Every structure is written in C-alpha cells, then in structure tokens.
Amino acid sequence: MKKYQSFLTFLVVAITIWIFSGCTPSSNNLYVSKYKGIFTSPPKKVPTLFTPDGPIAGNGDVGIVYGGSTEKQCFYFSKNDFWKAKLGYADGGICLPGGLNISVKELKGADYHVEQGIDYGTITANFQKGNLIWKLKSWVSATDNLVVIELTSEGAPCTVNLDLWVKKGNESRDESGIRDGIYWFTRHLDAPDLVWPSHITAAMKILGADSNSFVLNPSKSVRILIGFCTNHDSEDYFNIVMGKVKSVTESQITKLWQEHEKWWAGFWSESKVEIGDTLIEKYYYGSHYLLASCSRNINFPPGLWGNSITEDTGFSNWEGDYHLNYNFQAPYWGVYSSNHVALSDPYDAPILDYMKSGKKHALDLLKCRGVYYPVGIGPKGYCTSMFPLTAEKMKRAYRTEEIGIEGGYMFLGQKSNAVFCTANMFMRFYTTYDTAYALKVYPFITEVANFWEDYLKFEKGRYISYDDSFWEVGPWMGKDWKKDYGDINPTLSLGMVRMLFTGILDMSSFLNTDEGRRVKWQHILDNLSKIPTVVINGETRIAACEGGTGSGSRTKPGFGRVMMHGLTFPTGVTGIEIDSAFASILRKEISRWGKEPMGDGNWNMLQGSETYFPSAVRLGYNPDTILTRLKKSILTTKTSNYFIPHGGGGIEMLSPVTSCINEMLLQGYEGVIRVFPTWPINKDAKFENLRTYGAFLISSEIKNSSISYVEITSEKGRECKLLRPWKSGKIQIKSEGGSGTLLFKEIDNRIVFQTEIGKKYIVKPV
C-alpha cells in the first residue's frame, strides 16, 4: 500500500511540474507521436543538391539534416536568411553555412537506428556494437536559434572527436577559431558585386567535456550547444551569438527544452484529423512538421528546398529561390485549412519587397501601370532570375549570345507571376477575414489589378490577354524561341485574373476603400474572355490557350497542372456549386488522366500533385479513387523524413497530402460550408478545428456512414451557410453555453444563420 501511495505521490508531483512548467503535452502530440521517421541505414542522399533523405529538424529558421555513417556522423546546418545575392542566373541563391562532424571510431560497423520524432521535433540515434550502445538526441530550439545535441554511451567508453566546419568556396571567405572555450566559424558572402551581403557565425560550446576531443564514459553525458546569428539578425552578429552561447548553462538548456515542448504542443493543438489510414495520416502530419520546421522567419521564407539544404544552391537546383509560377506558393496551400495560418506569415515579405522593381518592369518593358514580376525572386527585393550577364555564359547555358532579352529578366513569356502571388493572399483573407492582414497586402493586390487593367485589351466586347505564354518559354527551346511568345488567352491567366478581380472587389468592400474603382473591376469580370475549349469527337475539351503557338504539344487539349492552377486550385474560380456543368466537363478530363499523354503529368501524381489531387476533390471526383491514387503517389517516392520528392521542387510537396485531405473533409470556398464533401460515405473519419472560408473553425465526425455533428466556431461573426449534412429529418443548432436552440433559415438545402464573434455552435440531427 505504501508503494502504491508513493507512486501516486510521484505521479501527482510529476503532473504538477508539467502543468506549472507550461509543458503539458496536448492530446494531439500524443496522437502524432506514433508517426516517427525510422532510419535503419545511413542516408544515401546527404549531401545532395536536392531533397535530402536524412532526418530533419528545424525551428522555422535554422534547420539541421543528419547524415554520415555510424563512425562519422555529420550535421548540416542551414538558415533561411543566408543568401548569396548575386545577379545573373544562377550565380546566387541560398547557401550552406557549414556543419558538425562527430567521429567515433569504435562505432564502425555498428547497427544503425535513427528516429525523426515529429511530436517535438527531435532526431535521436541509437547505434550498437558489441557492449557499446551510443545514444544521440538533437533538436533545434523552437524559441531560439540554438541547436542542442546530447551524447551518451552505455556498456563501454568511446572516443569522440568533434569538428565544427565551415562551407568553403562559391566566392565566399571564412574565419574560424576558439575563444574562451567556444569553437566558432564565420562565413561571409560579401563580394563587391553582390546586391547585399550575408554573414553568418556559428558558435559551439561543449558541456561535460574540456575540449572537442574526449572520452565518453558509460552513464555520462555531453551536451553540445551550437548557436547561429547572421547580419540580418543583428549587425553585431558575431558578438551576439558568442555571448549567447557562452552564457548558456545546463539549467537554461532544460528551460529551453520546456519552452520547445510547449511550442510544439501548441502547434499540434491547432487542428487534428483522423481518417483511419496510417500511411496518409503519417505524411499528412509529417508535411505539417516539415513546414513548421522551415517557415517561421518573418522576413526570409524558405526557398525551394526549405532549410534542409546540404550544399550551396546553384544552376541545377534553381538557386533554391522563390519560383513564382507555383513553387513558392504551393507549400502553404494546406496550412490555411489546417488552421496553421502562422506558418504562412513569412510568405508575403519577398513579394512586397519586390514591388518597386515590379513597377519598374511593368512601366519600362510593357508600358503598363502596376507590377510585372519575373519567374524567380529572392528576399529583400533581390531578383534571382536574370539571364547570365555575359554573352559567354548565355551561349554556354542557353545556346545564344543575346543577353538583352526580356530586359535581362526571366519572365519566360508569362505575365501571370504577380497575379499568382495573390492566390495565397486571398486564401488567407477569406479564411481569416483579418483586417490587419488585408491592409498589409491590399496595396500589392491593387498594383496587380492596375497591371491587368492596362495589359488586357478590350476588343469586340471582351478582354483579351495577348503575348502571354501558357508554359515557360526561353532560349533553351532553340534559336526561334521568341515566336513562342504568341499565346492568346492562356487558361492560367484567365483563371488567375478572374480570381484577382473577384477577390479585390470583396477585399475593397471589406476595407471600405476604392469604391469608385469597382465599376471597372466588375466590368472586367463580366467581360473577361471565357475559358477556351475545343470540341473533339463530339466532346468539349479544355484548351490551354485560345490561340498562339505556346509550347507546342504541351498546349494540347486536356486538364493539366497549369490549367488546374487557374481553374480550381488554388484559385477556386469554378466548382460544383459555382458551375456544375463546367465541373462535369473537368471531371471527364480527370477520368482521362493516365489514359492519354498529358504532356505535364498524369495520375502518377508526382510533379503537379499539389494541384491534381485537391482539384479532383473540389470537382467531386470519386473519393475512393482519389485516396487510392494519393497512397500510390506517396509510396512512389516517399522518404523516411516525410518528403515525397520529385523533379520540380522540394517543399512544394508538403502541400499535396494536406490540401487533398482537408478539401475532402471540408470545403467552403464556393460560399457554402460542406462537411465531408468528397469523402467515402462508408469510411469513418473525424476532424477538429479545420479552417474554412468565412473565418470559421469546423469540427465534425462521420461514423457508420452518417455525420454525427457539425461544430462551428465563428471568429468574425459572419453569416454561416452550411450545406445540410443530413438528407432528411429535423436539425437543431445550439450555441455553446446557450440555454435554448438557435433560430435558422433553410434555403435550397442550406442552413443559414447569423453568428456572433467567438461563439461556438453545435449542429445536430434531432
């Protein structure tokens, strides 16, 4: 009995410590903890120019990738703001600061077991050889730019050598040394021809050993602390990080861990899905984990490869930049509906920073007001996509010596890059109705509207976009590539422009501004050219563009990735509620995926899966087929670190699973909330706090082929329109804490009622 009481006392004390330390794990942390990345052999693609296959952790700014062998382990360190801002593709791009080698000769040939834990963002290793058991735990503090690595051994001692190394070359310079027991390096990207310089210092402190070479005895531990600071964080970056690392104690590391746990617990508590499929759920939560690990620096969003780079970027991996014709936008498409909106906070900074240059491009090159953006940009107004600045480089890269094409910037024939940037802004606006956010992005959106007001030509009662390429075109296509500028009314632009003017009308009304301009905007909407179609064998097919040579066979009729960008996802300009007849045409195109050459992808769903899947969902395609193909897509290229890599980019692949599943469970983009709109009726599922248009948080469950309830939290007190979840019978709505039922209207199978700010409503059958 005394032992039992002692245990209870211990349990109460432990729980009390958790509560008062602010680190009580959320139920969802416990749920996602079962989804670990397991590695039973060393990574094969570390280092790499593309997506690594090793364990990854990060805090949204600093990222680590774990590679190497058992006897020579290696951590690669990256940071979102360490860029080489050199003009001329591809002489710039995001760069690798350096890394840490951990050499343990006694571990050669040891059994390999590493886990990537997504519940609290950890990488743990357990290597065994004979009596020696080596254990490593590493994490990147969620609240500071500090990496912590803890080493322990059991059974036998081992000799450990630590080598903090700096990446060299690529026109950089570096220093390194030891000061007051702190090992450090600094890498400088500050050549005179750079647009702006970058400097980074990494500082390492070893707790539990006197030097970087030591014997690790059984049951003893050594903690390694590495801090990072750049000139973009502070002008005094060197002294800042050296002082910080020097002052950290063991107790402070414990406090850092508590804060770290608290951040991840808060993150995972924001929403939850349960769909009864462990593979899809694993990559659903894993995708959110990877984006949370790389997207929290408000001024420097992650580039194509996130903060898990293991080499300097360059020509072959597109400088790791912000590609504006979908790659930069795509990673965030799932976070709005997942209620992880804060992960998109960094998205706007480089777009808004480029406005001055965008205005100059529009005026100088097209004689238009507004903004005109090239295909690739970087942070702080830096352009990554300029043609090589010498004839020699042009000839080597593109088989031409002409360096003045497109003003020297890579627009690649497309006029839609800037308007594509607004897609995410509208998604965030409609799902939050956040006034401060709307005010922040409205000036940019207005400049995009200015551009299209001037660029579109009004002829014979309709607006037309000329010389606007459907696909990227450029000198790599041969000496006659300029003729490929001739596209007229590409589907992508028509869809994006429709989204733009619909959105700016809503946003200007919301902000009570620009009333005098709305007549023009509405006129463009009412008279914009229709989506081009062609009749083949008696069936209406979607055309890539109305006229022009485009990119040859890639513009043949069908419903490929670029068309879907403009029509269904992310624009949402059509759907089964908006235009059921047109949606039916698009569903027929989906049924052809994999049965005829598409030119830009098929149901293998690699490049383009971030739009293929949610588009099929929005159009009401067969949900069983969608889930089957989604699993096939995951299995085709999945890695143990939760990436689903393909040739077109890196972190854009963090969107396909999240966007697809969220859209299957909840939709609201067509003005009516629909729960389980494209979900197998006989498959149980549950979700909590998914976000949808109107600033509503929705929870619901389908069980035994019936929806149990719909719980609606209204953030902004807007009118709620809910598609009737039950075909027949009476419905009851109660507000949380309310004593009676709420009155509502039922119009065309829609339940309509006015909400109040912050109130929760439960809709159930009676």
Number of C-alpha atoms within 10 A of each C-alpha: 6 7 8 9 10 11 12 12 11 12 12 12 12 11 13 13 13 14 12 9 13 15 20 18 20 18 13 18 20 13 14 19 13 13 20 20 20 16 19 12 13 19 18 12 15 23 20 14 19 24 25 25 25 26 28 31 30 32 30 29 25 30 25 28 25 30 24 19 19 26 18 17 16 23 23 24 26 28 30 26 26 24 26 29 26 23 20 19 24 21 19 27 27 30 26 23 29 23 21 18 18 21 21 20 14 18 22 15 13 18 15 17 17 23 20 27 24 29 25 25 23 21 24 20 18 18 21 20 16 11 11 18 20 25 18 18 18 23 25 31 26 27 14 15 19 26 23 20 20 17 19 20 23 17 15 16 19 20 14 18 15 19 14 21 18 22 20 15 11 14 11 15 16 17 11 16 12 11 11 8 14 19 21 24 22 24 24 21 23 18 16 9 10 15 15 15 18 20 25 24 26 29 28 26 24 21 16 15 15 9 14 17 14 15 13 22 16 16 11 13 17 18 20 19 23 25 25 29 27 23 17 16 13 12 12 12 19 21 13 17 25 24 13 13 20 18 10 14 12 11 9 11 16 11 13 20 20 18 19 21 23 20 20 22 22 16 21 24 18 17 20 19 23 14 16 12 11 12 12 19 19 18 25 23 21 26 28 25 25 25 25 24 27 27 28 24 19 17 18 24 29 30 30 27 25 29 34 32 30 29 20 24 27 19 13 10 20 25 29 31 29 28 22 21 23 21 21 23 22 23 29 27 26 26 25 25 28 24 22 20 17 15 23 23 17 17 26 20 18 20 22 18 16 21 21 12 17 23 19 18 22 19 16 12 11 13 13 19 22 26 27 29 28 26 26 25 24 28 25 17 19 20 27 30 27 24 25 24 15 13 16 14 17 19 15 11 17 17 16 16 16 17 19 13 15 16 13 15 22 22 23 22 23 25 25 26 22 27 25 27 23 26 25 20 21 24 22 25 23 22 22 23 21 15 12 10 14 21 13 13 18 17 13 22 26 17 20 30 22 16 24 25 18 15 20 17 14 16 8 7 9 16 23 20 21 19 19 24 30 31 22 17 20 20 20 12 13 11 12 10 13 15 14 23 23 18 25 22 29 31 27 27 28 24 25 26 26 21 24 26 23 17 21 22 18 16 22 18 13 13 14 9 12 13 11 8 11 17 11 12 20 15 13 21 18 12 13 22 19 14 20 18 17 16 11 9 7 7 11 17 20 23 22 30 26 21 16 21 17 26 21 10 10 16 24 19 20 25 26 25 22 22 25 23 27 26 26 23 25 25 25 22 21 22 23 14 14 14 11 13 11 15 22 16 16 25 19 16 18 21 13 15 19 13 10 9 13 20 13 13 18 22 21 16 22 21 19 26 24 29 27 28 25 28 27 27 29 25 23 18 21 15 17 14 12 22 21 10 16 22 16 15 19 22 13 15 12 16 21 20 26 28 22 25 23 19 10 14 20 23 26 30 25 29 24 29 30 28 28 27 26 24 28 25 24 23 23 22 23 16 14 19 24 22 26 23 21 24 24 17 17 11 14 17 22 18 21 19 21 26 28 27 23 24 21 29 23 24 23 23 21 23 13 11 12 14 20 16 17 19 22 24 23 22 20 17 16 16 13 22 21 21 19 19 23 15 7 9 7 9 14 14 20 17 19 14 9 11 8 11 13 16 11 14 12 13 11 8 15 17 20 18 16 14 21 15 11 12 16 20 22 19 22 17 15 8
